[in-house]
Amino acid sequence: MRNYREQFIVKPGAKIRLARIDPAFHGRHESHEKAKADLDRAIEKMDRLQTRMYAEHRHSILIVLQGLDAAGKDGVIRHVFTGMNPQGCAVATFKQPTPQERDHDFLWRVHPRAPARGHVTIFNRSHYEDVLVARVHRLVPKEVWAKRYSMINAFERTLAEDSGTTVLKFFLHISKNEQLARFEKRLDDPHRNWKISESDYEERKYWHDYMAAFEEVFRETSAKHAPWFVIPANHKWFSHLAISEIIVDAMERMRIKVPPPTVDLAKIRRQFHSVLKSEKRAH
């Protein structure tokens, strides 16, 4: 398995320039068809490891997905996490705050959605909207959103140190032209018309502002216990492959072990054979 972790990770304090990262990068694979075997293998591993993690009830994973409109966040959730048991996996989506949420601190609505031990939670957008949208659209003054970096770092450190949560944050990096092409497909596909909003095209005016905001987010909040990964996402299949392999790598680093049985297996086996004999006689 390639080490996409080291290839795409943002080192703590690193000054990332998104303009220098090719969103069309696709590694050694030339097409979805040629990458499918590797993706299937990663998803199968993820399934096995998640089953062990759920049983061990010691670790948890928070996966943060961020990206501009049409970056492919929904597709990642649909295709990468197909192998996970829904019993131990949840998706949380953070949209515009409700009046009740606005009456609290910006993390108030986020913490209850963090994963319990043994579980995986995917944030489709996240608490980072409060240092991205809030900054770009000047919803709050700079002295307000700038303080949130340290609050976010403290929140994620708490998850890692107190709850044994592995935090993985993925930015789906697409080009401006690719975004426009995806918008066109939504217009042409009746099954995806519902995803269109008037803000899609309005937000494109702020493209460079968002790029600057993300670059600062990476620099201020990528940490050893909660790293950011910049994933080239012009090719959806490649972003699915890279993300799945990074998640598998993280799960393998946990050294998850199947817990020992909580019952006397010898006694249970005797009971099983006794029941089996009596039911055979009954037949």
C-alpha positions in Angstrom: 0.0 0.0 0.0 1.4 3.4 -0.9 2.1 5.9 1.9 -0.4 8.5 0.9 -0.3 9.6 4.5 3.2 11.1 4.2 2.5 12.4 0.7 -0.5 14.5 1.5 -0.2 15.3 5.2 0.3 18.9 6.3 3.1 19.0 8.8 2.4 21.1 11.9 3.0 24.8 11.2 3.7 24.2 7.4 2.9 26.9 5.0 0.9 25.2 2.3 0.3 27.0 -1.0 -2.7 25.3 -2.7 -1.9 26.8 -6.0 1.3 24.7 -6.1 -0.6 21.4 -5.5 -2.0 19.7 -8.6 -5.7 18.9 -7.9 -5.6 16.5 -11.0 -2.8 14.3 -9.5 -3.8 10.6 -9.7 -0.7 8.6 -8.7 0.2 5.6 -10.7 -3.3 4.7 -11.7 -4.6 6.0 -15.0 -8.3 5.4 -14.4 -11.0 4.4 -12.0 -11.0 0.9 -13.5 -7.3 0.4 -12.8 -7.6 1.7 -9.3 -10.7 -0.3 -8.4 -8.9 -3.3 -7.0 -6.8 -1.2 -4.6 -9.9 0.7 -3.5 -11.9 -2.5 -2.9 -8.9 -3.9 -0.9 -8.7 -0.8 1.3 -12.5 -0.8 2.0 -12.3 -4.5 2.9 -9.5 -3.8 5.3 -11.4 -0.9 6.8 -14.4 -3.2 7.4 -12.3 -5.7 9.3 -10.6 -3.1 11.3 -13.8 -1.3 12.2 -15.3 -4.5 13.4 -12.4 -5.0 15.7 -12.4 -1.4 16.9 -16.1 -1.6 17.7 -15.6 -4.8 19.7 -12.5 -3.5 21.5 -14.4 -0.4 22.5 -11.2 1.5 23.2 -10.5 3.8 20.2 -12.7 6.0 18.0 -12.2 8.0 14.8 -13.4 11.4 13.8 -13.1 12.1 10.1 -13.5 15.7 9.0 -14.4 16.4 5.3 -13.9 19.9 4.0 -13.9 21.4 0.5 -15.6 23.9 -1.6 -19.0 23.2 -3.3 -18.9 20.1 -5.6 -15.5 19.0 -4.1 -16.9 15.5 -3.6 -17.6 15.2 0.1 -20.9 13.4 -0.4 -19.2 11.0 -2.8 -16.5 10.2 -0.3 -19.1 9.3 2.3 -21.1 7.2 -0.2 -18.2 5.3 -1.7 -15.4 5.1 0.9 -17.6 4.2 3.9 -19.7 1.5 2.2 -17.7 -1.1 4.0 -18.4 0.2 7.5 -21.1 -1.3 9.7 -23.7 1.5 10.2 -24.1 0.3 13.8 -20.7 1.8 14.6 -20.6 4.6 12.0 -22.4 8.0 11.8 -22.4 11.1 9.6 -23.0 14.6 11.0 -23.7 17.5 8.7 -23.2 21.1 10.0 -25.2 23.7 8.1 -26.0 27.2 8.9 -26.4 27.5 12.7 -29.9 27.6 14.2 -31.0 30.4 16.5 -30.4 28.2 19.5 -26.9 27.2 18.2 -26.1 30.9 17.6 -26.9 31.6 21.3 -24.0 29.3 22.4 -20.3 29.1 21.6 -19.5 27.8 18.2 -18.3 24.4 19.4 -21.5 23.8 21.5 -23.3 22.0 18.6 -20.2 20.0 17.6 -19.0 18.2 20.7 -22.2 16.1 21.2 -21.6 14.7 17.7 -18.0 13.5 18.4 -17.7 9.7 18.2 -18.1 7.4 21.2 -15.5 4.8 21.9 -15.6 2.1 19.3 -17.3 4.3 16.8 -16.5 6.3 13.6 -18.1 9.7 12.9 -17.8 11.6 9.7 -18.2 15.4 9.8 -19.5 16.6 6.4 -18.3 20.1 6.9 -17.6 20.9 10.5 -16.5 23.3 13.1 -14.0 24.7 10.6 -16.9 26.6 8.9 -16.5 29.0 11.8 -13.1 30.0 10.7 -13.7 29.7 6.9 -17.2 31.1 6.0 -17.1 33.4 9.0 -13.9 34.8 7.8 -14.6 35.0 4.1 -18.0 36.6 4.5 -17.0 38.7 7.5 -19.8 37.3 9.7 -17.7 38.1 12.8 -14.7 40.4 13.3 -11.2 39.0 12.8 -10.5 39.2 16.5 -13.4 36.7 17.0 -12.6 34.1 14.3 -8.8 34.3 14.9 -9.2 33.2 18.5 -11.1 30.1 17.3 -8.0 28.4 16.1 -6.7 27.8 19.6 -10.2 26.7 20.7 -10.4 24.2 17.9 -6.9 22.9 18.8 -7.9 22.5 22.4 -11.1 20.7 21.4 -9.3 18.2 19.1 -6.6 17.7 21.7 -9.2 16.8 24.3 -10.8 14.2 21.9 -7.4 12.7 21.3 -6.1 12.6 24.8 -9.3 12.1 26.9 -11.3 9.9 24.5 -8.7 8.0 22.5 -10.1 9.6 19.3 -8.0 9.6 16.2 -8.8 12.8 14.3 -8.2 12.8 10.5 -9.0 16.0 8.5 -9.3 15.9 4.7 -9.5 18.9 2.4 -10.8 17.9 -1.0 -8.7 20.0 -3.4 -10.3 20.7 -6.8 -9.6 23.2 -9.5 -11.9 26.1 -10.3 -12.5 24.7 -13.8 -13.4 21.3 -12.4 -15.9 22.8 -10.0 -17.6 24.6 -12.9 -17.7 21.3 -14.9 -19.3 19.6 -12.0 -21.9 22.4 -11.7 -22.7 21.8 -15.3 -23.3 18.1 -14.8 -25.7 18.9 -12.0 -27.6 21.1 -14.3 -27.8 18.4 -17.0 -28.7 15.5 -14.6 -32.3 15.6 -13.4 -31.3 13.3 -10.5 -28.8 15.9 -9.3 -30.8 19.1 -9.9 -31.7 19.1 -6.2 -28.1 19.8 -5.3 -28.1 23.1 -7.2 -28.3 26.3 -5.1 -28.0 30.0 -6.1 -25.0 30.4 -3.9 -23.0 27.9 -5.9 -22.0 30.5 -8.5 -22.0 33.4 -6.1 -19.4 31.7 -3.9 -17.0 31.4 -6.9 -16.3 35.1 -6.5 -14.6 34.3 -3.2 -12.4 31.5 -4.5 -9.1 33.1 -3.7 -10.4 34.2 -0.3 -11.3 30.7 0.5 -7.9 29.4 -0.6 -6.2 31.8 1.7 -8.5 30.9 4.5 -7.8 27.2 4.1 -4.1 27.7 3.9 -4.2 29.5 7.3 -6.4 26.8 8.7 -3.8 24.2 7.8 -1.0 26.2 9.2 -2.8 26.9 12.5 -4.6 23.6 13.2 -2.7 20.7 11.6 -1.3 18.8 14.5 0.3 15.4 15.2 -2.8 14.2 17.0 -5.2 15.9 14.4 -3.5 16.2 11.0 -4.8 17.8 7.9 -4.4 16.1 4.5 -4.7 17.9 1.2 -6.2 15.4 -1.2 -6.1 16.0 -5.0 -9.8 15.6 -5.9 -10.3 16.4 -9.6 -10.5 12.7 -10.1 -13.1 11.5 -7.6 -11.9 7.9 -7.7 -8.4 8.9 -6.7 -9.6 10.9 -3.7 -11.6 7.9 -2.6 -8.6 5.7 -2.9 -6.2 8.1 -1.1 -8.6 8.7 1.7 -9.5 5.1 2.2 -5.8 4.1 2.4 -5.0 6.9 4.8 -7.8 5.8 7.1 -6.6 2.1 6.9 -3.1 3.2 7.8 -4.4 5.2 10.8 -6.5 2.2 12.0 -3.5 -0.2 11.7 -1.4 2.2 13.8 -4.0 1.7 16.6 -2.9 -1.9 17.0 -6.5 -2.9 17.6 -7.0 -6.2 19.3 -10.1 -8.4 19.5 -11.1 -8.4 23.1 -11.1 -11.6 25.1 -14.4 -13.4 25.7 -16.3 -12.3 28.8 -17.8 -15.8 29.4 -16.4 -19.2 30.2 -16.2 -20.7 26.7 -15.8 -24.2 28.0 -19.0 -23.9 29.9 -20.8 -22.4 26.9 -19.5 -25.2 24.6 -20.9 -27.8 27.1 -24.3 -26.1 27.1 -24.2 -25.9 23.3 -23.6 -29.7 22.9 -26.2 -30.5 25.5 -28.8 -28.4 23.7 -27.7 -29.9 20.3 -28.1 -33.5 21.6 -31.5 -32.9 23.2 -32.9 -31.2 20.0 -31.6 -34.1 17.9 -33.4 -36.6 20.2 -36.5 -34.5 19.9 -36.5 -34.8 16.2 
